[in-house]
Amino acid sequence: MTEQIQEVKKEESRKRIPLGTRNILTAPKRPGFVRRFVNDKGDRIQRFKDAGYSIVEEDVQVGDAKIGKPGQLGSGVSSQGDGQRKVLMEIPEKYYNEDQKNAQDKITSIENEIKRNSKTPGADGLHGQVQIS
């Protein structure tokens, strides 16, 4: 009986962390830059470098203590929380915003084309209205 009471007290003293609330992988922000972790797989790191990203070299603590062993590895900040090495990279915010605008412009163009084509009946005689929210 005392073993059961001790087990209950042990369970009550341990803080429960609900799924979906853990901060899996984070890094401190740097003003004027946008940071992200990039999987070190294939040529992804080089592709990001070609796009204007650079590897974060400063000594920063990354990740959540509950996830693997975050920290400084090699010449850049990285983490191996799930068996996949990730490298912290950053890009100046102005370039990031340009890239985001270009991506949104492509999406808007495709959406406008879909809307335009939906106003006239197709060759199959079907017609309707498309709304994108």
C-alpha positions as CSV (number, residue, x, y, z in Angstrom):
1,M,0.0,0.0,0.0
2,T,2.8,2.5,0.8
3,E,4.4,1.7,-2.5
4,Q,1.2,2.7,-4.3
5,I,1.1,6.0,-2.3
6,Q,4.7,6.7,-3.1
7,E,4.1,6.0,-6.8
8,V,1.1,8.4,-6.9
9,K,3.1,11.1,-5.2
10,K,5.9,10.6,-7.7
11,E,3.5,10.9,-10.6
12,E,1.9,14.0,-9.1
13,S,5.3,15.7,-8.5
14,R,6.4,15.2,-12.2
15,K,5.2,18.0,-14.5
16,R,3.2,16.6,-17.4
17,I,4.0,18.1,-20.8
18,P,1.1,17.7,-23.2
19,L,1.8,16.6,-26.8
20,G,2.1,19.5,-29.2
21,T,3.3,22.0,-26.6
22,R,7.0,21.3,-26.5
23,N,9.3,23.8,-28.1
24,I,11.0,21.3,-30.4
25,L,13.7,23.4,-32.0
26,T,14.4,27.1,-31.5
27,A,17.2,29.6,-31.8
28,P,17.5,33.1,-30.6
29,K,16.4,35.8,-33.1
30,R,18.8,38.3,-34.6
31,P,17.4,41.7,-35.6
32,G,17.3,42.3,-39.3
33,F,17.6,38.6,-40.1
34,V,15.4,35.6,-40.6
35,R,16.7,32.3,-39.2
36,R,15.7,28.7,-40.0
37,F,17.1,25.2,-39.6
38,V,18.0,23.4,-42.8
39,N,18.3,19.7,-43.0
40,D,21.9,18.8,-43.9
41,K,20.9,16.4,-46.7
42,G,22.1,16.3,-50.3
43,D,22.9,19.7,-51.6
44,R,20.3,21.6,-49.4
45,I,23.0,23.6,-47.5
46,Q,24.6,24.8,-50.7
47,R,21.3,25.6,-52.3
48,F,20.5,27.8,-49.3
49,K,23.9,29.5,-49.5
50,D,23.3,30.1,-53.2
51,A,20.0,31.8,-52.3
52,G,21.7,34.2,-49.9
53,Y,21.6,32.3,-46.6
54,S,24.7,31.9,-44.4
55,I,25.5,29.5,-41.6
56,V,25.1,31.0,-38.2
57,E,28.6,30.9,-36.7
58,E,28.0,32.6,-33.3
59,D,27.8,30.5,-30.2
60,V,24.1,30.2,-29.4
61,Q,22.1,27.6,-27.5
62,V,19.6,26.0,-29.8
63,G,16.7,23.6,-29.2
64,D,14.8,22.4,-26.3
65,A,16.7,20.4,-23.6
66,K,14.1,17.7,-24.0
67,I,15.0,17.1,-27.6
68,G,18.3,15.3,-28.3
69,K,21.5,17.1,-27.5
70,P,21.3,20.6,-29.0
71,G,24.4,22.8,-29.3
72,Q,27.4,23.8,-31.3
73,L,28.8,21.2,-33.7
74,G,31.5,21.8,-36.2
75,S,31.7,25.3,-37.7
76,G,28.0,26.1,-37.5
77,V,25.2,25.8,-35.1
78,S,23.4,22.5,-35.5
79,S,21.2,20.0,-33.8
80,Q,20.5,16.3,-34.3
81,G,17.2,15.9,-32.4
82,D,15.7,13.3,-34.7
83,G,18.8,11.7,-36.2
84,Q,18.9,14.2,-39.0
85,R,21.6,16.9,-38.7
86,K,20.1,20.4,-39.0
87,V,22.1,23.6,-39.6
88,L,21.0,27.0,-38.4
89,M,21.1,29.4,-41.3
90,E,20.0,33.0,-41.7
91,I,19.3,35.5,-44.4
92,P,18.9,39.3,-44.3
93,E,15.2,40.1,-43.7
94,K,15.0,42.2,-46.9
95,Y,15.9,39.2,-49.1
96,Y,13.6,37.0,-47.2
97,N,10.7,39.4,-47.7
98,E,11.5,39.6,-51.4
99,D,11.4,35.8,-51.7
100,Q,8.1,35.7,-49.9
101,K,6.6,38.4,-52.1
102,N,7.8,36.5,-55.2
103,A,6.2,33.3,-54.0
104,Q,2.9,35.1,-53.1
105,D,2.9,36.8,-56.5
106,K,3.1,33.3,-58.2
107,I,0.2,32.0,-56.0
108,T,-1.9,35.1,-56.7
109,S,-1.3,34.7,-60.4
110,I,-2.4,31.1,-60.4
111,E,-5.5,31.9,-58.3
112,N,-6.5,34.7,-60.6
113,E,-6.2,32.4,-63.6
114,I,-8.4,29.8,-61.9
115,K,-11.0,32.5,-61.1
116,R,-10.9,33.9,-64.6
117,N,-11.3,30.4,-66.3
118,S,-14.2,29.5,-63.9
119,K,-16.5,32.3,-65.2
120,T,-17.0,30.7,-68.7
121,P,-18.3,27.2,-69.3
122,G,-15.7,24.7,-70.3
123,A,-15.7,22.5,-73.3
124,D,-17.4,19.9,-71.2
125,G,-20.4,22.2,-70.6
126,L,-19.6,22.5,-66.9
127,H,-19.4,25.8,-65.2
128,G,-19.4,27.2,-61.7
129,Q,-17.8,29.7,-59.5
130,V,-14.5,29.4,-57.6
131,Q,-13.9,31.3,-54.4
132,I,-10.6,31.4,-52.7
133,S,-10.6,32.5,-49.1
